[in-house]
């Protein structure tokens, strides 16, 4: 079934300043004819613009992705990226982020980051200043403080009210199963029910209102690729839960010899399929980006036909494809694309994706 994918009309979304910066990039094409590109999930246009500004002055794809994702963190995009959004069942907001560099194949990530607002930049420090790939929880916070980041509360008036309203609604919805008391009737604490075997009930509590992730792919004027993600996770999640976003190969993945991908959706399901890695591997086998995205998501639908999710896929030459599950992208405008030396119009973008 063909799915119509909406792209934001970028000409209407770009400031005069950004347009001017793009006009200066007509000589940015590299020797292979590759033009710089920024593409990200959801209609987070300020993030796209700021990443583009970095590319337009000759900045690296890695810097562009960090700047773009950090823009969303500061703006608290949809209350699902950055501080002050998506409280867990204890009322705390924690942050997950990933950044990965194509040329070196190195990555840095943080998961369950507490009391530090700049998740993508802390992830960048993991990449730049350690030989590790992923730091988690309070110890990731300690690392961030050591790197000069400020420790502060991630709670906002919005997150506090959201948590209190959830508690007043008997903690509905929540993500517990096979426990007592019945999680559908009230709050915990819960205890396991012996003898129950976990099953896929088909119930889908994830929707566009209770989670989002910014996933961004960039190509700079040297043809270098980078990918980044940032999120505060699933609203009312069980404390300590981590989804696909900060996991290399799941939330995002890049191979300089092939291309890159970034995913958004039900992170618990998508994590099980390593969607971003799989999409890049399909391109390695010769598939075009749009076909790689489609084949990747077909694997999810076989077992989870009602799953919510989507993926953006870009090859090393700047060709891209966008694919969603169950009309996921109908919900919001998605797929801001900026490419030198021009902005893709809506009609042009329709010819580029399916």
PAZAPA-4460 file (N, C-alpha, C; in steps of 0.05 Angstrom, whole numbers, plus 32768, in hexadecimal, padded with zeros to 4 digits):
% residues 354
    n_x    n_y    n_z   ca_x   ca_y   ca_z    c_x    c_y    c_z   seq   type   mol
   8011   7FE8   8000   8000   8000   8000   8012   8019   8000     1      X     A
   800D   8029   7FED   801E   8042   7FEB   8016   8055   8001     2      X     A
   802A   8061   800D   8025   8074   8023   802F   808F   801A     3      X     A
   801D   80A2   801A   8025   80BD   8013   8035   80C9   802A     4      X     A
   804D   80D3   8024   805E   80DE   8038   8060   80FC   8035     5      X     A
   8058   810A   8049   8059   8127   8048   8074   8132   804F     6      X     A
   807D   8144   803F   8096   8153   8045   808F   8170   8048     7      X     A
   809C   817D   805B   8097   8199   805F   80A2   81A9   8047     8      X     A
   8093   81BD   803E   809D   81CE   8029   80B3   81DF   8034     9      X     A
   80CB   81D8   802E   80E2   81E4   803B   80E5   8202   8035    10      X     A
   80DC   820A   801E   80DE   8227   8017   80CF   8238   802B    11      X     A
   80BA   822D   8036   80AA   823C   8049   80B5   823A   8065    12      X     A
   80C7   8227   8069   80D0   8222   8084   80EB   822F   808A    13      X     A
   80F8   823C   8076   8113   8245   8079   8113   8264   807B    14      X     A
   8123   826E   808D   8125   828A   8091   8135   8296   807A    15      X     A
   8134   82B1   8078   8143   82BF   8063   8161   82BA   8068    16      X     A
   8169   82B9   8081   8185   82B5   8087   818E   829A   807E    17      X     A
   817D   8286   8082   8185   826B   8079   8186   8269   805B    18      X     A
   8173   8277   804E   8173   8277   8031   818C   8283   8026    19      X     A
   8195   8299   8033   81AD   82A6   802B   81C5   8294   802E    20      X     A
   81C6   8285   8044   81DC   8273   8049   81DC   825D   8034    21      X     A
   81C5   8254   802B   81C4   823F   8017   81CD   824A   7FFC    22      X     A
   81C7   8262   7FF7   81CF   826D   7FDD   81ED   826E   7FDB    23      X     A
   81FB   826E   7FF2   8218   826F   7FF1   8224   8253   7FEE    24      X     A
   8213   823E   7FEB   821E   8223   7FEB   821E   8217   7FD0    25      X     A
   821B   8227   7FBB   8219   821C   7FA0   8233   820F   7F97    26      X     A
   8249   8215   7FA5   8263   8209   7F9E   826B   81F3   7FB2    27      X     A
   8257   81E8   7FC1   825D   81D5   7FD5   825D   81B8   7FCB    28      X     A
   8257   81B4   7FB2   8256   8199   7FA7   8272   818D   7FA7    29      X     A
   8275   8174   7FB1   828F   8168   7FB1   8296   815B   7F96    30      X     A
   82AE   814F   7F94   82B7   8145   7F7A   82A5   812F   7F6F    31      X     A
   8296   8122   7F81   8284   810D   7F77   8268   8117   7F70    32      X     A
   8265   8131   7F72   824A   813D   7F6C   8237   813B   7F83    33      X     A
   8241   8136   7F9C   822F   8134   7FB3   822A   8150   7FBF    34      X     A
   8211   8156   7FC4   820A   8170   7FD0   8204   816C   7FED    35      X     A
   820B   817F   7FFE   8204   817C   801B   81E7   8179   801F    36      X     A
   81E0   816A   8034   81C4   8164   8039   81BF   8161   8057    37      X     A
   81A8   816A   8060   819E   8164   807B   8182   815A   8079    38      X     A
   817D   8144   8086   8162   8139   8087   815C   812F   80A3    39      X     A
   8145   8134   80AE   813E   812B   80C8   8121   8123   80CA    40      X     A
   811B   8113   80DE   8100   810A   80E3   80F1   8121   80F0    41      X     A
   80D7   8122   80E9   80C4   8136   80F4   80C9   8152   80EA    42      X     A
   80B6   8163   80F1   80B7   817E   80E6   80C6   8191   80F9    43      X     A
   80DE   818A   8100   80EE   819A   8112   8100   81AC   8101    44      X     A
   80F4   81C0   80F5   8102   81CF   80E0   8119   81E0   80EB    45      X     A
   8117   81EA   8104   812D   81FA   810F   8146   81E8   8112    46      X     A
   8142   81D0   8119   8159   81BD   811B   8166   81B9   8100    47      X     A
   8155   81B6   80EB   815F   81B2   80D0   816E   81CB   80C7    48      X     A
   8163   81E2   80CC   816F   81FB   80C3   818A   81FF   80D0    49      X     A
   818C   81FB   80EA   81A5   81FF   80F8   81BB   81EB   80EF    50      X     A
   81B3   81D3   80EA   81C6   81C0   80DF   81CF   81C8   80C4    51      X     A
   81BC   81D2   80B4   81C3   81DB   8099   81D7   81F3   8099    52      X     A
   81D2   8205   80AC   81E4   821C   80AE   8201   8213   80B3    53      X     A
   8204   81FF   80C3   821F   81F4   80C8   822B   81E9   80AE    54      X     A
   821C   81DA   809F   8226   81CF   8086   822C   81E5   8072    55      X     A
   821C   81FA   8071   821E   820F   805D   8238   821F   8061    56      X     A
   8244   821F   8078   825D   822D   807C   8275   821A   807C    57      X     A
   8270   8202   8072   8285   81EE   8070   8289   81DC   8088    58      X     A
   8276   81DD   809A   8278   81CC   80B2   8275   81AF   80AC    59      X     A
   827C   819E   80BF   827B   8181   80BB   825F   8177   80C0    60      X     A
   825A   8160   80B4   8240   8153   80B9   823C   814C   80D6    61      X     A
   8252   8145   80E4   8250   813E   8100   8248   8157   8110    62      X     A
   8254   816E   810B   824C   8186   8119   822F   818E   8112    63      X     A
   8227   818B   80F9   820C   8192   80F1   81F8   8181   8100    64      X     A
   81FC   8167   8103   81EA   8156   8111   81E8   815D   812E    65      X     A
   81FF   8163   813A   81FE   816B   8156   81EF   8185   815A    66      X     A
   81F4   8198   8149   81E6   81B2   814B   81C8   81AF   8146    67      X     A
   81C1   819F   8132   81A5   819B   812C   8196   818E   8143    68      X     A
   81A1   8178   814D   8193   816A   8163   8193   817B   817D    69      X     A
   81A8   818A   8182   81A8   819B   819A   8194   81B1   8198    70      X     A
   818E   81BA   8180   8179   81CE   817C   815E   81C3   8186    71      X     A
   8158   81AB   817F   813F   819E   8189   8140   819B   81A7    72      X     A
   8156   8194   81B2   8158   8191   81CF   8152   81AB   81DD    73      X     A
   815D   81C1   81D3   8158   81DB   81DF   813B   81E4   81DC    74      X     A
   812F   81DE   81C5   8114   81E6   81BF   80FF   81D2   81CA    75      X     A
   8108   81BC   81D5   80F7   81A8   81E1   80E2   819F   81CC    76      X     A
   80EB   8197   81B5   80DA   8191   819E   80C4   817D   81A6    77      X     A
   80AB   8185   81A4   8094   8174   81AA   8094   8168   81C6    78      X     A
   80A4   8174   81D8   80A7   8169   81F3   80B2   814D   81F3    79      X     A
   80BD   8144   81DC   80C8   8129   81DA   80E6   8129   81D5    80      X     A
   80F1   8140   81D2   810E   8143   81CF   8117   8157   81E3    81      X     A
   812C   8152   81F2   8137   8165   8205   812A   8164   8220    82      X     A
   8133   8176   8231   812B   8177   824D   810D   817F   8250    83      X     A
   8102   8178   8267   80E7   8182   826D   80D0   8174   825E    84      X     A
   80D5   815D   8252   80C0   814F   8244   80C0   8132   824C    85      X     A
   80AC   8123   8242   80A9   8106   8245   80B3   80FB   8260    86      X     A
   80A5   8102   8276   80AE   80F7   8290   80AA   80D8   8291    87      X     A
   80BC   80CB   829F   80B8   80AE   82A3   80A3   80AA   82BA    88      X     A
   809F   8091   82C2   808A   808C   82D6   8090   8098   82F1    89      X     A
   80A9   80A0   82F6   80B1   80AD   830E   80B0   80CC   830C    90      X     A
   80A9   80D5   82F4   80A8   80F2   82EF   80C1   80FF   82E6    91      X     A
   80D6   80EF   82E1   80F0   80FA   82D9   80F3   80F9   82BA    92      X     A
   80FF   810D   82AF   8107   810D   8293   8124   8105   8291    93      X     A
   8129   80F1   8280   8145   80E9   827A   8148   80EA   825C    94      X     A
   8161   80EB   8253   8167   80F1   8237   8178   80DB   822A    95      X     A
   8173   80D6   8211   8183   80C3   8201   818C   80D1   81E8    96      X     A
   81A4   80CB   81DF   81AF   80D7   81C6   81C5   80C7   81BB    97      X     A
   81C8   80C9   81A0   81DD   80BB   8192   81E8   80CD   817C    98      X     A
   8202   80CC   8178   820E   80D9   8161   8223   80C6   8155    99      X     A
   8224   80C4   813B   8236   80B1   812E   8242   80BD   8115   100      X     A
   825C   80B9   8112   826C   80C5   80FD   8272   80B1   80E7   101      X     A
   826B   80B8   80CE   8270   80A6   80B8   828D   809F   80B3   102      X     A
   829E   80B3   80AF   82BA   80AD   80A7   82C9   809C   80BB   103      X     A
   82C5   80A0   80D5   82D3   8090   80E9   82C4   8078   80F3   104      X     A
   82AA   8077   80EE   8298   8063   80F8   8296   8062   8116   105      X     A
   829E   8078   8123   829C   807A   8140   8281   8086   8148   106      X     A
   8278   807F   8160   825F   808B   816A   8262   8091   8187   107      X     A
   8251   80A3   8190   824E   80A9   81AC   8231   80AB   81B3   108      X     A
   822A   80A1   81CB   820E   80A0   81D2   820B   80A2   81F0   109      X     A
   81F4   80AC   81F9   81EC   80AC   8215   81CF   80A2   8217   110      X     A
   81CA   8093   822C   81AF   8089   8231   81A7   808D   824E   111      X     A
   818E   8095   8253   8186   809A   826E   8196   80B0   827B   112      X     A
   819F   80C3   826C   81AE   80DA   8276   819D   80EA   8289   113      X     A
   81A7   80EF   82A1   8197   80FE   82B5   81A4   8119   82BB   114      X     A
   8193   812E   82BE   819B   8148   82C9   81B0   8157   82B8   115      X     A
   81B1   8150   829E   81C2   815F   828C   81B2   8163   8272   116      X     A
   81AF   817C   8269   819D   8182   8252   81A8   817B   8237   117      X     A
   81C2   817B   8234   81CF   817B   8219   81D6   815F   8211   118      X     A
   81C2   814E   820C   81C7   8132   8208   81D8   812C   81EF   119      X     A
   81D2   8139   81D8   81E1   8133   81C0   81FE   813C   81C2   120      X     A
   8202   8152   81D0   821D   815C   81D4   822D   814B   81E7   121      X     A
   8220   8140   81FC   822D   812D   820D   8235   8114   81FD   122      X     A
   8223   810B   81EB   8229   80F4   81DA   8241   80FA   81C8   123      X     A
   8242   8113   81BF   8259   811B   81AE   8273   8119   81BE   124      X     A
   8272   8120   81D8   828A   811E   81E9   8292   8100   81ED   125      X     A
   827E   80EF   81EE   8284   80D2   81F0   8294   80CA   81D7   126      X     A
   828A   80D4   81C0   8298   80CD   81A6   82B4   80D9   81A5   127      X     A
   82B6   80F3   81AC   82D0   8101   81A9   82E4   80FB   81BF   128      X     A
   82DB   80F7   81D7   82ED   80F7   81EE   82F0   80DC   81FC   129      X     A
   82E4   80C7   81F1   82E7   80AD   81FD   82EA   8098   81E7   130      X     A
   82F2   8080   81EF   82F3   806A   81DC   82DA   8058   81DE   131      X     A
   82C6   8062   81ED   82AD   8054   81F0   8298   805D   81DC   132      X     A
   8281   8050   81DD   826B   8057   81CB   8252   805F   81D9   133      X     A
   824D   8056   81F2   8234   805B   81FF   8238   805D   821D   134      X     A
   822E   8072   8229   822E   8076   8246   8211   8079   824F   135      X     A
   820B   8070   8268   81EF   806F   8270   81EC   807A   828D   136      X     A
   81D3   8085   8292   81CA   808B   82AC   81DA   80A0   82BB   137      X     A
   81DC   809C   82D6   81EA   80B0   82E7   8208   80B1   82E0   138      X     A
   8213   809C   82D7   8230   809D   82D0   8234   80AC   82B6   139      X     A
   8221   80AC   82A4   8222   80BE   828D   8220   80DB   8296   140      X     A
   8210   80E0   82AA   820E   80FB   82B6   8229   8104   82C1   141      X     A
   8235   80F2   82D0   8250   80F8   82DC   8264   80FF   82C6   142      X     A
   8263   80F0   82B0   8275   80F5   829A   826F   8111   828E   143      X     A
   8256   8117   828B   824E   8131   827F   8258   8148   8290   144      X     A
   8255   8145   82AA   825F   815A   82BD   827D   815E   82BA   145      X     A
   828B   8147   82B8   82A8   8148   82B5   82B0   8156   829B   146      X     A
   829F   8154   8287   82A4   8160   826D   829B   817D   826C   147      X     A
   8291   8188   8283   828A   81A4   8285   826D   81AB   8281   148      X     A
   825B   8197   827F   823F   819C   827D   8232   81A2   8298   149      X     A
   821D   81B1   8298   8210   81BA   82B1   81FC   81A5   82BA   150      X     A
   81FC   819F   82D4   81E8   818D   82E0   81D1   819E   82E9   151      X     A
   81B9   8197   82E0   81A1   81A6   82E7   8188   8195   82E3   152      X     A
   8172   819D   82EF   8159   818E   82ED   814F   818E   82D0   153      X     A
   8145   8177   82C8   8138   8175   82AD   811A   8176   82AE   154      X     A
   810F   817D   82C6   80F3   817F   82C9   80E9   819A   82C1   155      X     A
   80D2   819B   82B4   80C5   81B5   82AD   80A8   81B5   82B8   156      X     A
   809B   81CB   82B7   807F   81CD   82BF   806E   81B9   82AF   157      X     A
   8074   81B7   8295   8065   81A5   8284   8069   8188   828C   158      X     A
   8082   8180   8291   8087   8164   8298   807B   815E   82B3   159      X     A
   807C   8171   82C6   8070   816C   82E0   8052   8169   82DF   160      X     A
   8045   817A   82CF   8028   8178   82CC   8020   815E   82BE   161      X     A
   8030   8157   82A9   802A   813E   829A   802C   8126   82AD   162      X     A
   8040   8125   82BE   8043   810F   82D0   802D   810E   82E5   163      X     A
   8025   8126   82F0   8010   8127   8304   7FF5   811E   82F8   164      X     A
   7FF0   8127   82DF   7FD7   811F   82D2   7FD6   8101   82CD   165      X     A
   7FED   80F6   82C7   7FEF   80D9   82C2   7FE9   80C9   82DC   166      X     A
   7FF5   80D3   82F1   7FF0   80C6   830B   7FD3   80C8   8313   167      X     A
   7FC7   80DF   830E   7FAA   80E2   8314   7F98   80D0   8303   168      X     A
   7FA3   80C8   82EC   7F93   80B6   82DA   7F9B   8099   82DF   169      X     A
   7FA3   8092   82F7   7FAA   8077   82FF   7FC1   806C   82EE   170      X     A
   7FD3   807D   82E7   7FEC   8075   82D9   7FE5   8067   82BE   171      X     A
   7FD2   8073   82B0   7FCB   8068   8296   7FD2   807C   8280   172      X     A
   7FDF   8072   826A   7FE8   8056   8266   8003   8051   8273   173      X     A
   8009   8038   8276   8024   8030   8280   802D   8018   8270   174      X     A
   8045   800F   8276   8052   7FFA   8265   8059   7FE1   8274   175      X     A
   8049   7FDB   8289   804D   7FC3   8298   803B   7FAD   828E   176      X     A
   8043   7F94   8292   8033   7F7D   828B   803B   7F66   829D   177      X     A
   8028   7F53   82A0   802D   7F3B   82B0   8035   7F41   82CC   178      X     A
   8028   7F55   82D8   802E   7F5E   82F3   8014   7F61   8303   179      X     A
   8017   7F63   831D   8001   7F6A   832F   800A   7F81   8341   180      X     A
   7FF8   7F94   8347   7FDC   7F95   833E   7FDA   7F9A   8320   181      X     A
   7FC2   7F97   8316   7FBD   7F9A   82F9   7FC5   7FB6   82F0   182      X     A
   7FD9   7FB8   82DF   7FE3   7FD3   82D6   7FCE   7FE3   82C7   183      X     A
   7FB9   7FD6   82BD   7FA4   7FE5   82AF   7F91   7FF2   82C2   184      X     A
   7F93   7FEC   82DC   7F80   7FF7   82EF   7F8C   800A   8303   185      X     A
   7FA7   800C   8303   7FB3   801E   8317   7FD1   801E   8316   186      X     A
   7FDC   802E   8327   7FF9   8032   8328   8006   801B   8338   187      X     A
   8020   8019   8337   8030   8006   8346   8034   800F   8362   188      X     A
   8047   8003   8370   805B   7FF0   8365   804F   7FD5   835E   189      X     A
   805C   7FC8   834B   8052   7FAF   8340   8065   7F98   8347   190      X     A
   8059   7F80   8347   8069   7F67   834B   8062   7F54   8334   191      X     A
   8076   7F44   832C   8071   7F32   8315   805C   7F1C   831C   192      X     A
   804D   7F14   8308   803B   7EFD   830A   804A   7EE5   8300   193      X     A
   804C   7ED1   8311   805C   7EB9   8309   804D   7EA9   82F4   194      X     A
   805C   7E9D   82E2   8051   7E8B   82CF   8047   7E98   82B5   195      X     A
   8048   7EB2   82B4   803F   7EC0   829B   8056   7EC1   8287   196      X     A
   8050   7EBB   826F   8063   7EBC   8259   805E   7ED5   8249   197      X     A
   8073   7EE7   8246   806E   7F00   8236   8065   7EF9   821A   198      X     A
   8051   7F08   8211   8046   7F04   81F7   8043   7F1F   81E9   199      X     A
   8043   7F1E   81CE   803D   7F35   81BF   801F   7F38   81BC   200      X     A
   8013   7F4A   81CC   7FF6   7F4D   81CD   7FEC   7F5D   81B6   201      X     A
   7FFE   7F6B   81A8   7FF5   7F7C   8192   7FEC   7F98   819B   202      X     A
   7FEB   7F9C   81B5   7FE2   7FB6   81BF   7FF9   7FCA   81BB   203      X     A
   7FF1   7FE1   81AF   8005   7FF5   81A9   7FFE   800F   81B8   204      X     A
   800E   8015   81CC   800A   802D   81DD   801A   8045   81D3   205      X     A
   802B   8041   81BE   803C   8056   81B4   802E   8064   819D   206      X     A
   802F   807F   819F   8024   808F   8189   8034   80A9   8187   207      X     A
   802D   80B9   8173   803E   80D1   816E   803D   80E5   8184   208      X     A
   8029   80E3   8196   8027   80F7   81AC   8038   80F0   81C4   209      X     A
   803F   80D7   81C8   804E   80D1   81E0   806C   80CA   81DC   210      X     A
   8075   80CF   81C3   8092   80CC   81BF   8099   80D8   81A4   211      X     A
   80B1   80DF   81A1   80BD   80E7   8187   80DC   80E5   818B   212      X     A
   80EA   80E4   8175   8107   80E5   8175   810F   80F7   815D   213      X     A
   8121   8109   8161   812D   8116   814A   8144   8103   8141   214      X     A
   8142   80FA   8128   8158   80EB   811C   8161   80FB   8104   215      X     A
   817A   8101   8102   8185   8112   80ED   819D   8106   80DF   216      X     A
   819D   8108   80C4   81B3   80FF   80B4   81BE   8118   80A5   217      X     A
   81D8   811B   80A3   81E4   8131   8095   81FB   8127   8084   218      X     A
   81FF   8135   806D   8216   8131   805C   8223   814C   8057   219      X     A
   823C   814F   805C   824A   8168   8059   8256   816B   803D   220      X     A
   8264   8181   8038   826F   8186   801D   8286   8174   8016   221      X     A
   8291   8166   802A   82A6   8152   8025   829A   8136   801F   222      X     A
   8280   8134   8021   8273   811A   801D   8272   8109   8037   223      X     A
   827B   8114   804D   827A   8105   8066   825E   8104   8071   224      X     A
   8256   80ED   807C   823B   80E9   8087   823D   80E8   80A6   225      X     A
   8226   80F0   80B2   8223   80ED   80CF   8206   80E9   80D5   226      X     A
   8200   80DD   80EC   81E4   80D9   80F4   81E3   80DF   8112   227      X     A
   81CC   80EA   811B   81C8   80EF   8137   81AB   80EC   813F   228      X     A
   81A6   80E6   8158   818B   80E4   8163   818A   80F0   817E   229      X     A
   8172   80F9   8186   816F   8103   81A2   8151   8100   81A9   230      X     A
   814D   80F8   81C2   8131   80F4   81CC   8131   80F4   81EA   231      X     A
   811A   80F9   81F6   8116   80F3   8212   8105   80DB   8217   232      X     A
   8101   80CB   8202   80F5   80B1   8205   80D7   80B1   8205   233      X     A
   80CC   809B   820E   80AF   8095   820E   80A3   80A1   8228   234      X     A
   808E   80B0   8224   8080   80BC   823B   8075   80A7   824E   235      X     A
   807A   80AB   8267   8071   8099   827D   807F   807D   827C   236      X     A
   8096   807C   826F   80A5   8063   826D   80AC   8059   8289   237      X     A
   80B1   8040   828C   80BC   8035   82A4   80D8   8040   82A8   238      X     A
   80DE   804A   82BF   80F8   8057   82C4   810F   8045   82BD   239      X     A
   8122   804F   82AD   8139   8040   82A4   8136   8036   8288   240      X     A
   811E   8038   827C   8119   802E   8261   8129   803E   824D   241      X     A
   8135   8030   823A   8144   803D   8223   8139   8030   820A   242      X     A
   8132   8041   81F6   8129   8037   81DD   813F   8035   81C8   243      X     A
   8138   8038   81AF   814B   8034   8199   815D   804C   8195   244      X     A
   8154   8064   819C   8161   807D   8193   8180   807E   8198   245      X     A
   818A   8077   81B1   81A6   807A   81B5   81B7   8061   81AD   246      X     A
   81AA   804D   81A2   81B8   8034   819C   81C2   8035   8180   247      X     A
   81DD   8033   817C   81E8   8032   8160   81DC   801B   8151   248      X     A
   81D3   8020   8139   81C6   800C   8128   81A8   800B   812B   249      X     A
   819E   8016   8141   8181   8017   8145   8176   8032   813F   250      X     A
   817B   8046   8152   8171   8061   814D   817F   806E   8135   251      X     A
   8198   8068   8131   81A6   8074   811A   81BF   8063   8114   252      X     A
   81C8   8066   80FB   81E0   8057   80F3   81EB   8063   80D9   253      X     A
   8206   8063   80D7   8212   806D   80BF   822A   805C   80B8   254      X     A
   822E   8057   809E   8246   804B   8093   824F   805C   807C   255      X     A
   8266   8068   807E   826F   807C   806A   8270   8070   804E   256      X     A
   8274   8056   804C   8276   8049   8032   825B   8043   8026   257      X     A
   8245   8047   8035   822B   803F   802C   8216   8056   802F   258      X     A
   8211   805E   8048   81FD   8072   804D   81F5   8073   806A   259      X     A
   81DE   807E   8070   81D5   8081   808C   81B7   807F   808E   260      X     A
   81AE   807B   80A7   8191   8079   80AC   818C   8082   80C8   261      X     A
   8173   808C   80CD   816A   8093   80E7   814D   808B   80EA   262      X     A
   8145   8082   8101   812A   8077   8106   811C   8086   811B   263      X     A
   8101   8085   811B   80F0   808F   8130   80D8   807E   8132   264      X     A
   80CD   807C   814A   80B5   806B   814D   80B5   805D   8168   265      X     A
   80A8   8046   8169   80A6   8036   8182   80C2   802A   8187   266      X     A
   80D1   8037   8198   80ED   802F   819C   80F1   8014   81A7   267      X     A
   80DE   8009   81B6   80E2   7FEE   81C1   80E0   7FD9   81AB   268      X     A
   80CD   7FDD   8199   80CB   7FCB   8182   80E1   7FCF   816E   269      X     A
   80E7   7FE8   8167   80FA   7FEE   8152   8116   7FE5   815B   270      X     A
   811C   7FE7   8175   8136   7FDE   817F   813C   7FC1   8178   271      X     A
   8127   7FB1   8177   812A   7F94   8173   8133   7F8E   8156   272      X     A
   8131   7FA1   8145   8137   7F9C   8128   814F   7FAB   811E   273      X     A
   815C   7FBC   812E   8173   7FCB   8125   816E   7FD7   810A   274      X     A
   8159   7FE7   8108   814E   7FF0   80EE   8163   8001   80DF   275      X     A
   8170   8013   80EC   8183   8024   80DE   819A   8014   80D2   276      X     A
   81A4   8002   80E2   81BA   7FF1   80D8   81B0   7FE0   80C0   277      X     A
   8198   7FD5   80C3   818E   7FC4   80AD   8189   7FD3   8094   278      X     A
   817F   7FEC   8096   817B   7FFC   807E   8195   8001   806F   279      X     A
   81AA   8008   807E   81C4   800D   8072   81CF   7FF3   8066   280      X     A
   81CB   7FDD   8073   81D4   7FC3   8067   81C6   7FBC   804E   281      X     A
   81AC   7FC3   804C   819D   7FBE   8034   81A8   7FD0   801D   282      X     A
   81B0   7FE8   8024   81BD   7FF9   800F   81D8   7FED   8007   283      X     A
   81E6   7FE1   8019   8200   7FD5   8013   81FB   7FBE   7FFE   284      X     A
   81E4   7FB1   8000   81DE   7F9B   7FEE   81D4   7FA6   7FD3   285      X     A
   81D1   7FC0   7FD0   81CA   7FCB   7FB7   81AE   7FD8   7FB5   286      X     A
   819F   7FD8   7FCB   8185   7FE4   7FCB   8187   8003   7FCB   287      X     A
   8174   8010   7FBE   8172   802D   7FC0   8167   8034   7FDC   288      X     A
   816B   804D   7FE5   8162   8054   8000   8145   804E   8006   289      X     A
   8133   8055   7FF3   8117   8051   7FF8   8110   8033   7FFA   290      X     A
   811D   8022   7FEA   8118   8006   7FEC   8124   7FFA   8006   291      X     A
   813B   8004   800E   8147   7FFB   8027   8135   8001   803F   292      X     A
   812A   801A   803F   8118   8021   8055   80FF   800F   8055   293      X     A
   80F4   800A   803E   80DC   7FFA   803C   80E1   7FDE   8045   294      X     A
   80F6   7FD1   803B   80FC   7FB6   8043   8102   7FB3   8060   295      X     A
   810F   7FC7   806C   8115   7FC7   8088   80FB   7FC7   8099   296      X     A
   80E9   7FD8   8092   80D0   7FDA   80A2   80BE   7FC2   809E   297      X     A
   80C0   7FB5   8087   80B0   7F9D   8083   80B6   7F88   8098   298      X     A
   80CE   7F87   80A1   80D6   7F74   80B5   80C7   7F79   80CF   299      X     A
   80C2   7F92   80D6   80B3   7F99   80EE   8096   7F91   80EB   300      X     A
   808A   7F97   80D4   806D   7F92   80D0   8066   7F75   80D2   301      X     A
   8079   7F63   80CC   8073   7F46   80CD   806A   7F3D   80E8   302      X     A
   8076   7F49   80FD   806F   7F41   8118   805F   7F56   8127   303      X     A
   8062   7F6F   811F   8054   7F85   812D   8045   7F96   8118   304      X     A
   802F   7F8C   810F   8020   7F9A   80F9   8015   7FB5   8100   305      X     A
   8012   7FBB   811A   8008   7FD5   8122   801E   7FE8   812C   306      X     A
   8037   7FE0   8128   804D   7FF0   8133   804E   800C   8126   307      X     A
   8058   801F   8136   805B   803B   812D   8079   8040   8129   308      X     A
   8080   804A   8112   809C   804F   810E   80A2   8059   80F2   309      X     A
   80BB   8062   80EE   80C3   806D   80D4   80E1   806E   80D3   310      X     A
   80EB   8071   80BA   8108   8072   80B7   810F   8085   80A0   311      X     A
   8125   8093   80A3   8131   80A3   808D   814B   8095   8085   312      X     A
   814F   8092   806B   8166   8084   8060   8174   8095   804B   313      X     A
   818E   8098   804D   819E   80A8   803B   81B6   8098   8032   314      X     A
   81BB   8098   8018   81D4   808A   800F   81EB   809E   800E   315      X     A
   8203   8094   8008   821B   80A5   800A   821B   80BA   7FF4   316      X     A
   820A   80B8   7FE0   8209   80CB   7FCA   81F3   80E0   7FCE   317      X     A
   81E5   80DF   7FE5   81D0   80F3   7FEB   81B4   80EC   7FE2   318      X     A
   81B0   80D4   7FD7   8195   80CC   7FD0   8188   80C2   7FEA   319      X     A
   816E   80C7   7FED   8161   80C1   8006   8145   80B5   8002   320      X     A
   813B   80A8   8016   8120   809D   8016   8115   809F   8032   321      X     A
   80FB   80A1   8034   80ED   80A3   804E   80D6   808F   804D   322      X     A
   80D4   8080   8063   80BF   806B   8064   80B3   806A   8080   323      X     A
   8099   8065   8081   808B   8064   809B   807A   804A   809D   324      X     A
   8073   8043   80B6   8061   802E   80BC   8046   8039   80C3   325      X     A
   8031   802E   80B7   8015   8034   80BF   800F   8052   80BE   326      X     A
   8018   805F   80A7   8012   807B   80A3   801D   808D   80BA   327      X     A
   8033   8084   80C6   803E   8093   80DD   8044   80B0   80D6   328      X     A
   804D   80B5   80BD   8054   80D0   80B6   803C   80E1   80AD   329      X     A
   8025   80D4   80AC   800D   80E4   80A7   8008   80F7   80BF   330      X     A
   8012   80EF   80D6   800B   80FE   80EE   8017   811A   80EE   331      X     A
   802F   811D   80E5   803C   8137   80E4   804C   813A   80CA   332      X     A
   8051   8153   80C3   8064   8157   80AD   807F   814C   80B5   333      X     A
   808C   813F   80A3   80A5   8131   80A9   80B8   8134   8093   334      X     A
   80D2   8132   8099   80E6   8130   8085   80EF   814B   807A   335      X     A
   80F7   815D   808B   8103   8176   8081   811D   816F   8073   336      X     A
   811F   8178   805A   8137   8172   804A   8142   818B   803F   337      X     A
   815C   8190   8045   816A   81A7   803A   8182   819C   802A   338      X     A
   8185   81A6   8012   819B   819C   8001   81A5   81B3   7FF0   339      X     A
   81BF   81B7   7FEF   81CB   81CB   7FDF   81CB   81C2   7FC2   340      X     A
   81CA   81D4   7FAF   81C8   81F1   7FB3   81AC   81FC   7FB3   341      X     A
   8198   81EB   7FB8   817C   81F3   7FB8   816D   81E4   7FCE   342      X     A
   8155   81ED   7FD3   8143   81DF   7FE5   8130   81CE   7FD5   343      X     A
   812B   81B6   7FDD   8118   81A6   7FCF   80FC   81B0   7FD3   344      X     A
   80ED   81B4   7FBE   80D1   81BC   7FC1   80C1   81A3   7FC7   345      X     A
   80A8   81A8   7FCF   8096   8192   7FD6   8093   817E   7FBF   346      X     A
   808E   8188   7FA7   808A   8177   7F90   80A4   8167   7F89   347      X     A
   80BB   8174   7F8B   80D4   8166   7F86   80D9   8150   7F9A   348      X     A
   80D2   8156   7FB4   80D6   8142   7FC8   80C4   8129   7FC4   349      X     A
   80AC   812D   7FBA   809B   8116   7FB5   80A7   8104   7FA0   350      X     A
   80B6   810F   7F8D   80C2   80FE   7F79   80DB   80EF   7F84   351      X     A
   80E5   80F8   7F9B   80FD   80EC   7FA6   80F7   80D6   7FB9   352      X     A
   80DF   80D6   7FC6   80D8   80C2   7FD9   80BF   80B4   7FCF   353      X     A
   80B6   80A1   7FDF   809D   8093   7FD7   808A   8094   7FEE   354      X     A
***
